[in-house]
Amino acid sequence: MTVKTIAPHAAADLLKNGAQLIDIRGADEHARERIGAASNVPLDRLAPIDGDIPLIFHCRSGQRTKANADKLATVNAGPTYLLEGGIDGWKAAGLPTLANAKQPLELMRQVQIGGGAMVLLSVLLGWLVSPAFLLLGGAVGIGMLHAGITGSCAMTALLAPMPWNRGVAGV
């Protein structure tokens, strides 16, 4: 089955007529901000759905859904759509979302901020104090390379149990 892209306002109309909206992002992303009508089924937990109800899939920007369009096409016997622009496109169209600023930043963003800060710190300390501090930046680079190759990230493992992440869905 072919998956079509659908504009946010057209998607909102389909939802009023019984379509189902599925957010394929991680539970931590969904907890921070979501479209009210969306069910959260992360991409790695997606399974075939009985029936032929129209399904609309979304992520943050639309890139994850586009990259996984072939997989998403196999989930449903009925019409299947990708929300154009994801939740960002939904908001840009002036449609409402539910945001919970009390939820911590998504774990991946925490990793990016922490890794970037450590590399910046190692460069500054390497320049101002001792070149030996550049080893910290090298260690972060090795860790990121390892995470990309294996899918296992040590920094995520360190950040997930932190107090601000306790009780967050999916963490």
Protein Blocks (a to p, Z undefined) as FASTA:
>chain_A
ZZddddfklmmmmmmnopacddfbdfklmmmpccfklccddfklgccdedjddcddddfk
ommmmmmmmmmmmmpmbdcdddehijmlmmmnopacdddfkbccdfklmmmmmmmmmmmm
mmmmmmmmomklmmmmmmmmmmmmmmmmnopafklmmmmmpmklgoiahZZ
